[in-house]
Amino acid sequence: MAQRLLQGWTLYIALAALVAALHAWALFHLPSPVPAPDAAPESGFAFELLRQGERSAKLAELMQRAPGATLLAGLSFLCFAALMIGGFALTALTLWRGRLRGLLRVEPRLPSRWRLVDVGRVLALALAMLGLLPFARMGLAGLAPSLRIDTDLWSVIGMGVLDLFVVTAVLALAPARPPHRAFGLSLRAWPDSLAVGLRGYVGVFPWLIVTLIASSIAAKAAGYEAPILPIQRLLFGQQEVSVLLLTGILVCLIGPVAEEFLFRGVFYSSLSRHLPMWGAMIASGALFALAHGNNLVGLIPITLLGCLLAYVYERTGSLAGPILIHMLHNTFLLSETLVLRQLFALS
């Protein structure tokens, strides 16, 4: 019954009508929001460091202002340096042994290929949930007026609900039964996928940094300043430990799983039916990058990361490796961000 409902169009038309009706009602019956005062520009040492500019000079200033920050920064730098050195060494070893051609010659092993119509169904369900979330907040406020949920907390909760819903929708529409087999998530496939994923991430990590530096230099030469992203604003401005903890769970656990199911499991799989393998990897990687905000500086590095994730999925036929890489990458970025936050606290 559920499968028949998901495969037809009645559910999607009903959801679209419901979301449209609710937003129309809100437009004509809810009071117009009071225009918020112009937001004060982000100020303080933390936001100065996030902006483009003389970051090395600012870090040096921080080291002088807080001697204890040197040790914390040093430990963070050691982790970063280990990944950089290990990645360059792995790249050099691969080239010296002549294994690059073999790595680029990938025999397709995807367990299933999604149809574009199913991609449309997943997106329709996700957009419907996104459209219903504001009314869920209104309903919660009506049922429990004493429960105050600030904007940051609601953003984290809303994104978590949306991510979990996307995973549920993808599994429900999966072209195989049981659904986890449509993504190669059987226990037998895990060891190979995890091993390939770890080697791939270590090997590609330095090139993510190189492309990020090159993009930053090009942006600075063009006079472009990367905006401060909402997640950066939340991590540096939020003081509630519970919100930061939920953000960590979302960024390091729930988000990577949902994004891998959607971008590799669904988008890349469907694109690979219509494009050459490398074309599908680049296209899905670009979609992955565009979905991560309007920061043009990060466009190429995130696209490269998306290509690696699709490569591991294609090579091993399992999402286990891409999910692990994504979790490790986000955890590394979050830990570096929290180290910077702690440095500011020490300053």
Secondary structure, DSSP 8 states (H G I E B T S, - for coil): -HHHHHHSSHHHHHHHHHHHHHHHHHHHHS-------------SHHHHHHSSS-HHHHHHHHHHH-THHHHHHHHHHHHHHHHHHHHHHHHHHHHHTT-HHHHH------S----HHHHHHHHHHHHHHHHHHHHHHHHHHHH-TT----HHHHHHHHHHHHHHHHHHHHHHH-SSSSGGGGGT-SGGGHHHHHHHHHHHHHHHHHHHHHHHHHHHHHHHHTT------HHHHHHHH---HHHHHHHHHIIIIIHHHHHIIIIIIIIIHHHTTTS-HHHHHHHHHHHHHHTT-S-GGGHHHHHHHHHHHHHHHHHHS-SHHHHHHHHHHHHHHHHHHHHHHHHHHH-
